[in-house]
């Protein structure tokens, strides 16, 4: 198992699950955790649920992918309290997570992954 994992944070349980279903096809040796929606099944994110997704991931460094601003905000806050290195990527959630997962599975290093993800960056 790689020491770099992936965490997916979405406002929707279905989006998060769908992204994980997709990237799992190319990343059998990568630790992937995710959270989508609220505890009651609604749309949204929460610090506690994001923290759980981060802390239950087996990796010590996490490439984080999110869908909307408050998901990013919760990832940033969790990062302040976690001993894990959380690298938040400002890229489209599906394309970014898939690219990272495939590259991690192929044994590509973190610098090259970062370089390739920069090409997908969203500037706003």
Buried (B, 14 or more C-beta within 10 A) or exposed (E): EBEBBBBBBBBBBEBBBBBBEBBEEBBEEBBBBBBBBBEEEEEBBBEEBBBBBBBEBEBEBBBBBBBBEBBBBBBBEBBEEBEBBBBBBBBBBBEBBBBBBBBBBEEBEBEEBBEBBEEBEEEE
